Amino acid sequence: METSSGEFLSRQLRQVGKRVHRLGLACNYGIDARGFRAALDAGMNYFFWTPFRTGQVTPLLKAELARERERYVVATGPMTGYFGGSVRSAAEKHLRMLGTDYLDVFQLCWLGVGSALTGGTLGELEALKREGKVRSIGVSIHNRVRAGKLAEDSPLDLFMIRYNAAHPGAERDIFPHLAKRRPDVVSYTATSWRKLLKRPKGWDGPVMTPGDCYRFCLSSPHVDVALTGPASKEQLLENLEGVTKGALSAEEDAWMRRFGEAVHG
């Protein structure tokens, strides 16, 4: 709460080794070339990218990586990852598509649903890291209890987790387990799939804005980056403007938590 807007919106990723804008861009929710350029102009430099639904973004991202690679953090991974071979082939494919020598974050996506952490998949992730083809390895995961255990004791460098005012359970199940190894943490679903932007039945107080949703996530000292998935330049700029208010006050935090409870039902 004492930090300036600039300090609030900038963070050193410990495992990746780069400083990033704390609002990261998920490139697969319809953002077009115009919106992506606006993100670059605003200083956003953490990009969650996949080959799917990113047709307009990919050529621009590839050009930026060729121009100034060390400025940007690219996080990606196989959409399904049950075998070491598929993890390896996805990494090689993404490297070719982006025309880069390395990926900053390579993660198993939707662990336990679309991927599995086995000796084969973890071994391939670690091999890619040793070879310098990826700089850090991670997972996206819904199972908070498992995430907490992996955060405390595993080779994983980064966790992409669900965290918002309606689902703050990471504060209990994950965040207390981060101190030992200090992995990087990226949150997603800040708006709880837009449920936090609607007035729940019986609620007569203020309703959260997109900016409020992202500020809630970023006000946690444990969250390094909050992903935003705008569908247009206008949505992107609204989200960026919203987070310039900085960390939540105690009063804001209290009503957002009450609102999140009402939304969660």
Secondary structure in CASP SS format (residue, H / E / C, confidence):
PFRMAT SS
TARGET T0000
AUTHOR 0000-0000-0000
METHOD secondary structure of the structure
MODEL  1
M C 1.00
E C 1.00
T C 1.00
S C 1.00
S H 1.00
G H 1.00
E H 1.00
F H 1.00
L C 1.00
S E 1.00
R E 1.00
Q E 1.00
L E 1.00
R C 1.00
Q C 1.00
V C 1.00
G C 1.00
K E 1.00
R E 1.00
V E 1.00
H E 1.00
R C 1.00
L E 1.00
G E 1.00
L E 1.00
A E 1.00
C C 1.00
N C 1.00
Y C 1.00
G C 1.00
I C 1.00
D C 1.00
A H 1.00
R H 1.00
G H 1.00
F H 1.00
R H 1.00
A H 1.00
A H 1.00
L H 1.00
D H 1.00
A C 1.00
G C 1.00
M C 1.00
N C 1.00
Y E 1.00
F E 1.00
F E 1.00
W C 1.00
T C 1.00
P C 1.00
F C 1.00
R C 1.00
T C 1.00
G C 1.00
Q C 1.00
V H 1.00
T H 1.00
P H 1.00
L H 1.00
L H 1.00
K H 1.00
A H 1.00
E H 1.00
L H 1.00
A H 1.00
R H 1.00
E C 1.00
R H 1.00
E H 1.00
R H 1.00
Y C 1.00
V E 1.00
V E 1.00
A E 1.00
T E 1.00
G C 1.00
P C 1.00
M C 1.00
T C 1.00
G E 1.00
Y C 1.00
F C 1.00
G H 1.00
G H 1.00
S H 1.00
V H 1.00
R H 1.00
S H 1.00
A H 1.00
A H 1.00
E H 1.00
K H 1.00
H H 1.00
L H 1.00
R H 1.00
M H 1.00
L H 1.00
G C 1.00
T C 1.00
D C 1.00
Y C 1.00
L E 1.00
D E 1.00
V E 1.00
F E 1.00
Q E 1.00
L E 1.00
C E 1.00
W E 1.00
L E 1.00
G C 1.00
V C 1.00
G C 1.00
S E 1.00
A C 1.00
L C 1.00
T C 1.00
G H 1.00
G H 1.00
T H 1.00
L H 1.00
G H 1.00
E H 1.00
L H 1.00
E H 1.00
A H 1.00
L H 1.00
K H 1.00
R H 1.00
E C 1.00
G C 1.00
K C 1.00
V E 1.00
R E 1.00
S E 1.00
I E 1.00
G E 1.00
V E 1.00
S E 1.00
I E 1.00
H C 1.00
N C 1.00
R H 1.00
V H 1.00
R H 1.00
A H 1.00
G H 1.00
K H 1.00
L H 1.00
A H 1.00
E H 1.00
D C 1.00
S C 1.00
P C 1.00
L C 1.00
D C 1.00
L E 1.00
F E 1.00
M E 1.00
I E 1.00
R E 1.00
Y C 1.00
N E 1.00
A C 1.00
A C 1.00
H E 1.00
P C 1.00
G C 1.00
A H 1.00
E H 1.00
R H 1.00
D H 1.00
I C 1.00
F H 1.00
P H 1.00
H H 1.00
L C 1.00
A C 1.00
K C 1.00
R C 1.00
R C 1.00
P C 1.00
D E 1.00
V E 1.00
V E 1.00
S E 1.00
Y E 1.00
T C 1.00
A C 1.00
T C 1.00
S C 1.00
W C 1.00
R C 1.00
K H 1.00
L H 1.00
L H 1.00
K C 1.00
R C 1.00
P C 1.00
K C 1.00
G C 1.00
W C 1.00
D C 1.00
G C 1.00
P C 1.00
V C 1.00
M C 1.00
T C 1.00
P H 1.00
G H 1.00
D H 1.00
C H 1.00
Y H 1.00
R H 1.00
F H 1.00
C H 1.00
L H 1.00
S C 1.00
S C 1.00
P C 1.00
H C 1.00
V C 1.00
D C 1.00
V E 1.00
A E 1.00
L E 1.00
T E 1.00
G C 1.00
P C 1.00
A C 1.00
S C 1.00
K H 1.00
E H 1.00
Q H 1.00
L H 1.00
L H 1.00
E H 1.00
N H 1.00
L H 1.00
E H 1.00
G H 1.00
V H 1.00
T C 1.00
K C 1.00
G C 1.00
A C 1.00
L C 1.00
S C 1.00
A H 1.00
E H 1.00
E H 1.00
D H 1.00
A H 1.00
W H 1.00
M H 1.00
R H 1.00
R H 1.00
F H 1.00
G H 1.00
E H 1.00
A H 1.00
V H 1.00
H H 1.00
G C 1.00
END
